[in-house]
Amino acid sequence: MNTRAWLETLVAMDTTSRNSNLGLIECLRDALAGHGVAAQLIHSPAGDKANLFATLPAQDGQTQGGIVLSGHTDVVPVDGQEWDSPPFALTERAGLLYGRGTADMKGFIAASMALVPEFLAMPRSKPLHLAFSYDEEVGCAGAPVMLAELQRQGLKADGCVVGEPTGMQVVVAHKGINLYRCRVHGRAAHSSLTPRGCNAIEYAARLICRIRDIADHYKAQGPYDAFYDVPFTTLTTNQIQGGIAVNTIPELCEFNYEFRNLPGMLADSIQSQVDEYVQQELLPRMRQEFAEARIDIAMGASAPALEASEQAAITQLVRALTEDRTTRKVAYGTEAGLFQNIGIPTIVCGPGAIEQAHKPNEFVEPAQLEACERFLRKLGQSLA
């Protein structure tokens, strides 16, 4: 199949992160098998999802080294969005291809799969690898499972291209993302007897304000990196719930917060400021009211930041192939930092615009898919 046919097939599969992606993964596996390529499926702990990893060997059968083409198979929900065409059916309108995942990031996977026959026919001295993951959209949960298994197997690769939508421009860095869930446990009481309770919402509010104070410090004091549109580390509280009635002191308040750290800033050192406030100031005050009060903070999803080296061979190669010398760094996260953390130099470059991601009427321009095909073809040829 060509790239458009592959994209039509992939978009038709509803791989919203809450669903299984096995149908799509098995489709890719079977297509690769038809070309004589044996793909391994690396399943989630529950077994309902899987990563796919496949190696297209060099002409002499070599499977070590070479370049990884990486993409995620899951997409974000369409719930509550108003689409002008069915989101899980590829639709062309006014020269654009609409559908959930067209930009983020089934277009890259489609182009990679469409070129498999060409890759196999190329006189390559190094292999190409395909790494397609699950659950990137909910915190890069799938790729670490795959990478741990590949490390166990002793995989070595010279570089990796993560095909997130960048307009086929080179992105050399992005922030890390770290998600946390906080549960503040107080004591319920009738609101007319306030001193007998311990108000979980009020203490959660104090902690939320402290998180905002930390964010304000980074905004005012840095460190800064002017290549980012938001050039400093950010912290935000994005969800909160608590209380059961207007006349009851709430015994529980839950909220979720995140921070997006610049490369070089350790996530643990940022979170330690939150923990220190909880342990040294907030909990002692709560326990003066209720000895069994507690605050539980659990880390959810996380993805490390990326800071690619300009001297790395993969950076220089992709810059040469795209003729793009501009330094670009982005605030959104990808799986690139995960590859970098296991010693595989990685950059981000793929078809489509990040501005289309997660929105109703998501689309990709056919010209972007064509540019991706040209890039991937040249990438394969560079391994001769």
C-alpha positions as CSV (number, residue, x, y, z in Angstrom):
1,M,0.0,0.0,0.0
2,N,1.1,3.6,-0.5
3,T,1.2,6.2,2.2
4,R,-2.3,7.4,1.7
5,A,-3.8,3.9,1.8
6,W,-1.8,3.1,4.9
7,L,-3.1,6.3,6.5
8,E,-6.6,5.5,5.6
9,T,-6.2,2.0,7.3
10,L,-4.6,3.4,10.4
11,V,-7.0,6.3,10.9
12,A,-10.0,3.8,10.7
13,M,-8.7,2.0,13.8
14,D,-9.8,3.8,16.9
15,T,-6.7,3.6,19.0
16,T,-7.7,6.2,21.6
17,S,-5.4,5.5,24.5
18,R,-8.3,4.0,26.6
19,N,-8.7,1.3,24.0
20,S,-6.5,-1.6,22.9
21,N,-4.2,-1.0,20.0
22,L,-3.7,-4.7,19.3
23,G,-5.7,-4.6,16.0
24,L,-3.5,-1.9,14.6
25,I,-0.3,-3.5,15.9
26,E,-1.2,-6.9,14.5
27,C,-2.1,-5.3,11.1
28,L,1.5,-3.8,11.0
29,R,3.0,-7.1,12.1
30,D,1.2,-9.1,9.4
31,A,2.1,-6.5,6.7
32,L,5.8,-6.8,7.7
33,A,5.6,-10.6,7.7
34,G,4.3,-10.3,4.1
35,H,7.6,-8.7,3.3
36,G,9.6,-11.3,5.1
37,V,10.2,-9.1,8.2
38,A,9.6,-10.7,11.6
39,A,8.3,-8.1,14.1
40,Q,8.2,-8.7,17.8
41,L,5.3,-7.6,19.9
42,I,6.2,-6.3,23.4
43,H,2.9,-6.4,25.3
44,S,1.7,-4.2,28.2
45,P,1.7,-5.8,31.6
46,A,-2.1,-6.3,31.2
47,G,-1.6,-7.8,27.8
48,D,-4.3,-5.7,26.1
49,K,-1.8,-3.4,24.3
50,A,1.5,-3.9,22.6
51,N,4.5,-2.2,21.2
52,L,6.0,-3.4,17.9
53,F,9.7,-3.5,17.1
54,A,11.0,-4.7,13.8
55,T,14.4,-4.7,12.2
56,L,15.0,-4.4,8.5
57,P,18.5,-6.0,8.3
58,A,21.4,-4.6,6.3
59,Q,22.2,-6.3,3.0
60,D,24.7,-8.6,4.8
61,G,22.2,-9.5,7.5
62,Q,23.5,-7.1,10.1
63,T,20.9,-6.1,12.7
64,Q,23.0,-3.9,15.1
65,G,23.5,-0.2,14.6
66,G,21.5,1.7,12.1
67,I,18.6,4.1,12.7
68,V,15.3,3.7,14.5
69,L,12.1,5.2,13.2
70,S,9.8,5.8,16.1
71,G,6.1,6.6,16.4
72,H,3.2,6.1,18.8
73,T,0.0,4.3,17.7
74,D,-2.4,5.8,20.2
75,V,-4.5,9.0,19.7
76,V,-6.3,11.3,22.0
77,P,-10.1,11.2,22.4
78,V,-12.6,13.0,20.2
79,D,-15.2,13.1,23.0
80,G,-17.2,16.4,23.0
81,Q,-15.4,17.7,19.9
82,E,-17.4,18.8,16.8
83,W,-16.0,17.3,13.7
84,D,-17.2,18.1,10.2
85,S,-16.5,14.5,9.1
86,P,-16.2,11.2,10.9
87,P,-13.0,11.4,12.9
88,F,-12.1,7.7,12.3
89,A,-12.4,7.8,8.6
90,L,-9.9,9.5,6.4
91,T,-11.7,12.3,4.5
92,E,-10.3,14.7,1.9
93,R,-11.6,18.2,1.8
94,A,-10.2,21.2,0.0
95,G,-6.9,19.2,-0.6
96,L,-6.4,18.3,3.1
97,L,-6.6,14.9,4.7
98,Y,-8.8,14.9,7.9
99,G,-9.0,12.3,10.6
100,R,-7.9,11.7,14.2
101,G,-4.2,10.9,14.2
102,T,-3.5,12.2,10.7
103,A,-0.9,14.6,12.1
104,D,-0.3,13.1,15.5
105,M,1.2,10.8,14.4
106,K,-0.2,8.1,12.1
107,G,1.1,10.0,9.0
108,F,4.7,9.2,10.0
109,I,3.8,5.5,10.6
110,A,2.0,5.3,7.3
111,A,4.9,6.7,5.4
112,S,7.3,4.4,7.2
113,M,5.2,1.3,6.4
114,A,4.7,2.3,2.8
115,L,8.4,2.5,2.2
116,V,9.2,-0.9,3.7
117,P,9.5,-2.6,0.2
118,E,11.9,0.2,-0.9
119,F,13.9,0.0,2.3
120,L,14.4,-3.7,1.8
121,A,15.5,-3.3,-1.8
122,M,18.1,-0.7,-0.9
123,P,21.8,-1.8,-0.7
124,R,22.1,-0.8,2.9
125,S,25.2,-1.6,5.0
126,K,23.2,-0.8,8.2
127,P,19.8,-1.8,9.4
128,L,16.6,0.3,9.8
129,H,14.4,-0.4,12.8
130,L,10.7,0.4,13.3
131,A,9.6,1.1,16.9
132,F,5.9,1.7,17.3
133,S,4.5,2.2,20.8
134,Y,1.3,2.3,22.8
135,D,0.1,4.9,25.3
136,E,2.3,7.8,24.5
137,E,-0.6,10.2,24.9
138,V,-1.2,9.3,28.5
139,G,2.4,9.8,29.6
140,C,4.7,7.7,27.5
141,A,3.7,4.5,29.3
142,G,4.4,2.0,26.5
143,A,7.8,3.0,25.1
144,P,9.7,2.3,28.4
145,V,8.3,-1.3,28.4
146,M,9.7,-1.7,24.8
147,L,13.0,-0.1,25.5
148,A,13.6,-2.2,28.6
149,E,13.1,-5.3,26.6
150,L,15.3,-4.1,23.8
151,Q,18.1,-3.2,26.3
152,R,17.8,-6.7,27.7
153,Q,18.2,-8.1,24.2
154,G,21.3,-5.9,23.7
155,L,20.0,-3.7,20.9
156,K,22.5,-1.1,19.6
157,A,21.4,1.7,17.3
158,D,23.3,4.7,16.0
159,G,20.4,7.1,16.1
160,C,16.6,7.6,16.3
161,V,14.1,9.8,14.5
162,V,10.8,10.3,16.4
163,G,8.3,11.3,13.8
164,E,6.1,13.7,15.8
165,P,4.5,16.5,13.7
166,T,7.1,19.2,13.2
167,G,6.3,20.3,9.6
168,M,9.3,18.1,8.6
169,Q,11.6,20.6,10.4
170,V,14.2,19.5,12.9
171,V,13.5,19.7,16.6
172,V,16.5,19.2,18.8
173,A,15.1,19.6,22.3
174,H,11.9,19.5,24.3
175,K,10.9,19.9,27.9
176,G,10.2,17.0,30.3
177,I,6.8,16.4,31.6
178,N,5.9,15.1,35.1
179,L,2.4,14.4,36.3
180,Y,1.4,14.1,40.0
181,R,-1.8,13.2,41.9
182,C,-2.2,14.6,45.4
183,R,-4.7,13.5,48.0
184,V,-5.2,15.6,51.1
185,H,-6.9,13.7,54.0
186,G,-8.5,15.7,56.7
187,R,-11.4,15.1,59.0
188,A,-15.1,15.6,58.3
189,A,-17.4,17.6,60.7
190,H,-20.6,19.6,60.5
191,S,-19.6,23.1,59.2
192,S,-21.1,24.7,62.3
193,L,-18.5,22.8,64.3
194,T,-15.5,23.9,62.2
195,P,-12.9,23.4,65.0
196,R,-13.8,19.7,65.2
197,G,-12.8,19.1,61.6
198,C,-9.7,19.5,59.4
199,N,-10.6,21.1,56.1
200,A,-8.9,19.1,53.3
201,I,-9.9,21.7,50.6
202,E,-8.3,24.6,52.5
203,Y,-5.0,22.7,53.0
204,A,-5.0,21.6,49.4
205,A,-5.5,25.2,48.5
206,R,-2.4,26.1,50.5
207,L,-0.4,23.5,48.7
208,I,-1.7,24.6,45.3
209,C,-0.6,28.1,46.1
210,R,2.8,26.9,47.1
211,I,3.1,25.1,43.7
212,R,2.1,28.4,42.0
213,D,4.8,30.2,44.1
214,I,7.4,27.8,42.8
215,A,6.2,28.4,39.2
216,D,6.3,32.1,39.7
217,H,9.9,31.8,40.9
218,Y,11.0,30.0,37.8
219,K,9.2,32.5,35.6
220,A,10.9,35.5,37.4
221,Q,14.3,34.0,38.1
222,G,14.8,31.3,35.4
223,P,16.9,29.5,34.3
224,Y,15.8,30.4,30.8
225,D,16.3,29.1,27.3
226,A,15.2,31.6,24.7
227,F,14.8,28.9,22.0
228,Y,11.5,27.8,23.7
229,D,8.2,29.7,23.2
230,V,7.8,29.4,27.0
231,P,11.5,29.8,28.0
232,F,11.3,28.6,31.6
233,T,10.1,25.6,33.6
234,T,6.4,25.7,34.3
235,L,4.2,24.2,37.1
236,T,0.4,24.1,36.9
237,T,-2.5,22.6,38.9
238,N,-5.0,21.4,36.3
239,Q,-7.8,19.4,38.1
240,I,-9.3,19.5,41.5
241,Q,-12.2,17.9,43.4
242,G,-13.3,17.6,47.0
243,G,-16.2,17.9,49.4
244,I,-19.6,16.3,49.6
245,A,-21.9,19.0,50.8
246,V,-22.1,22.8,51.4
247,N,-22.5,22.2,55.2
248,T,-19.8,19.6,55.7
249,I,-16.1,20.1,56.4
250,P,-14.4,18.1,53.6
251,E,-12.2,15.2,54.7
252,L,-10.8,14.6,51.2
253,C,-9.5,16.8,48.4
254,E,-7.7,15.5,45.3
255,F,-5.9,17.5,42.7
256,N,-3.5,16.8,39.8
257,Y,-0.6,19.0,38.9
258,E,2.2,18.9,36.4
259,F,5.5,20.5,35.7
260,R,7.4,20.8,32.4
261,N,11.1,21.1,33.1
262,L,13.8,22.5,30.8
263,P,16.5,20.0,29.9
264,G,19.2,20.1,32.6
265,M,16.7,20.7,35.4
266,L,16.3,17.6,37.5
267,A,12.6,16.6,38.0
268,D,13.4,15.3,41.5
269,S,14.8,18.6,42.6
270,I,11.6,20.4,41.5
271,Q,9.3,17.9,43.3
272,S,11.5,18.1,46.4
273,Q,10.4,21.7,46.9
274,V,6.8,20.5,47.0
275,D,7.6,17.6,49.4
276,E,9.6,19.9,51.7
277,Y,6.7,22.3,52.1
278,V,4.3,19.4,52.8
279,Q,6.6,17.8,55.4
280,Q,7.9,20.9,57.2
281,E,5.0,23.3,57.1
282,L,1.7,21.9,55.9
283,L,1.4,18.5,57.7
284,P,2.5,19.9,61.1
285,R,-0.3,22.5,60.9
286,M,-2.9,19.9,59.8
287,R,-1.9,17.6,62.6
288,Q,-2.5,20.2,65.2
289,E,-6.2,19.9,64.2
290,F,-6.2,16.2,63.4
291,A,-3.4,13.9,64.4
292,E,-4.1,11.4,61.6
293,A,-4.1,13.9,58.8
294,R,-2.0,13.0,55.8
295,I,-1.1,14.1,52.3
296,D,-0.3,11.5,49.7
297,I,1.5,12.5,46.5
298,A,1.9,9.9,43.8
299,M,3.8,10.3,40.6
300,G,1.8,9.5,37.5
301,A,3.1,9.6,34.0
302,S,6.4,11.2,33.1
303,A,8.7,11.6,30.1
304,P,12.2,13.0,30.2
305,A,13.4,16.1,28.5
306,L,15.4,15.9,25.2
307,E,18.5,17.9,24.5
308,A,20.1,16.6,21.3
309,S,23.7,17.2,20.6
310,E,24.4,19.2,17.4
311,Q,27.5,17.1,17.0
312,A,25.6,13.9,17.0
313,A,25.7,12.0,13.7
314,I,21.9,11.7,13.6
315,T,21.5,15.5,14.1
316,Q,23.9,16.3,11.4
317,L,22.4,13.7,9.1
318,V,18.8,14.8,9.5
319,R,19.8,18.5,9.2
320,A,21.6,17.6,5.9
321,L,18.7,15.6,4.5
322,T,16.1,18.3,5.4
323,E,18.4,21.2,4.6
324,D,17.3,22.7,7.9
325,R,19.9,24.5,10.1
326,T,17.5,26.3,12.4
327,T,17.6,25.6,16.2
328,R,14.1,24.6,17.4
329,K,13.0,23.6,20.9
330,V,9.4,22.8,21.9
331,A,7.4,22.8,25.1
332,Y,5.5,19.6,24.3
333,G,6.9,16.2,25.2
334,T,7.7,13.1,23.1
335,E,9.3,9.7,23.5
336,A,12.6,11.1,22.2
337,G,14.1,11.6,25.7
338,L,13.5,7.9,26.5
339,F,15.6,6.8,23.6
340,Q,18.3,9.3,24.4
341,N,18.4,8.1,28.0
342,I,19.3,4.6,26.9
343,G,22.2,5.9,24.8
344,I,20.5,6.3,21.4
345,P,21.0,9.9,20.0
346,T,17.6,11.1,19.0
347,I,16.0,14.0,17.2
348,V,12.3,14.8,16.4
349,C,11.1,15.3,12.8
350,G,7.8,14.3,11.2
351,P,5.0,15.4,8.9
352,G,2.1,17.6,10.0
353,A,1.7,20.6,12.3
354,I,1.6,20.2,16.1
355,E,-1.1,22.9,16.0
356,Q,-3.5,20.4,14.5
357,A,-2.9,17.8,17.3
358,H,-5.7,17.0,19.7
359,K,-8.1,19.3,18.0
360,P,-11.4,18.6,16.1
361,N,-10.9,18.4,12.3
362,E,-7.3,17.3,12.7
363,F,-5.6,17.2,9.3
364,V,-2.4,16.7,7.5
365,E,-1.4,18.1,4.1
366,P,-0.6,15.6,1.4
367,A,2.5,17.7,0.6
368,Q,3.7,16.9,4.2
369,L,3.4,13.2,3.6
370,E,5.2,13.5,0.4
371,A,8.0,15.4,2.1
372,C,8.2,12.7,4.7
373,E,8.5,10.0,2.1
374,R,11.3,11.9,0.4
375,F,13.1,12.3,3.7
376,L,12.7,8.7,4.7
377,R,13.9,7.5,1.3
378,K,17.0,9.6,1.6
379,L,17.5,8.4,5.2
380,G,17.4,4.8,4.0
381,Q,19.8,5.6,1.2
382,S,22.2,7.2,3.6
383,L,22.8,3.8,5.2
384,A,24.4,2.4,2.0
